[in-house]
Amino acid sequence: QVQHVESGGGWVHHGGSLRLSCTTSRIGFSIATVGWYRQAPGTQLELVATITYGGSTNYADSVKSRFTISRDNAQATVDLQMNSLKPEDTAVYYCNVKTNSYNAWGQGTQVTVSS
């Protein structure tokens, strides 16, 4: 019911950086928990990072200290800054915005990290 989109994916060499952005409706965003997920070929969807309405963050162990999730409620955006990228980070990345009223997923953006 609520559409949002991801952007910022692309190709980088190992050790490089990318910044993913998710934009959605401002209505309800300030009370939403936002998560970035990823799915590599042949794998299940994996939680990467989440951020609550209060700004509390959680990260998968595999990305902790390399990735940073942040949000801007005024712009209804959530970003994922990805540094020191590894080939293992190659996946389609999805933004999820969830409240009691909706649970919305974006179309995904491809991140490819070469060796």
Secondary structure as UniProt FT lines:
FT   STRAND          5..7
FT   STRAND          10..13
FT   TURN            14..15
FT   STRAND          18..23
FT   TURN            27..28
FT   HELIX           29..31
FT   STRAND          33..39
FT   TURN            41..42
FT   STRAND          46..51
FT   TURN            53..54
FT   STRAND          57..59
FT   TURN            61..66
FT   STRAND          67..72
FT   TURN            73..76
FT   STRAND          77..82
FT   HELIX           87..89
FT   STRAND          91..98
FT   STRAND          103..105
FT   STRAND          109..114
//
